[in-house]
Amino acid sequence: MSNIITLPIGIDFLTWSNQIRDDLPDVFIPLASSVVDWWYWANQVISLNELANVPYATKLIFRNIEDWRYWAIYFIETLNLS
């Protein structure tokens, strides 16, 4: 894709999720409503865009609410490798 994608550093989840909507115009990014539901939102991003190489956001792997940042890094790296 080779887009410049905002990193999830020094930014809250809602701001980041809204920013990547601008960063990735060719990817369908649904509106996030709360960091509490980030797992559901992340899995929607994967499903709606058929991103088979992005890890699903499960609470077994990403246990804490702050782990959205780790998932976001996987997401960005996967898109950059595509």
C-alpha positions, 0 to 999 in steps of 0.5 A: 500500500505504501501509505503513511499510516499514523502510528498508535504512539502518543495518541488515544484509540478514538483519535487513532481510529479516526486518523487512519480513516484519512490515512487509508482511503482505500480501506474501509475503516468503520467508526469506532465508538469506544476503546472498550469495544476495540476488539470488536472494531478491529475484527470488523476492520479485518472482516470488512476488508478481507485482511487474512494476514492481520491477526484477529483481536481476541482477548486471549492474545490481546488481553488488556484494553491498552493492547489495541496499540499492539494490534494496531502495530500488527495491522500497520505492518501487515498493510505495509508489507502488502 
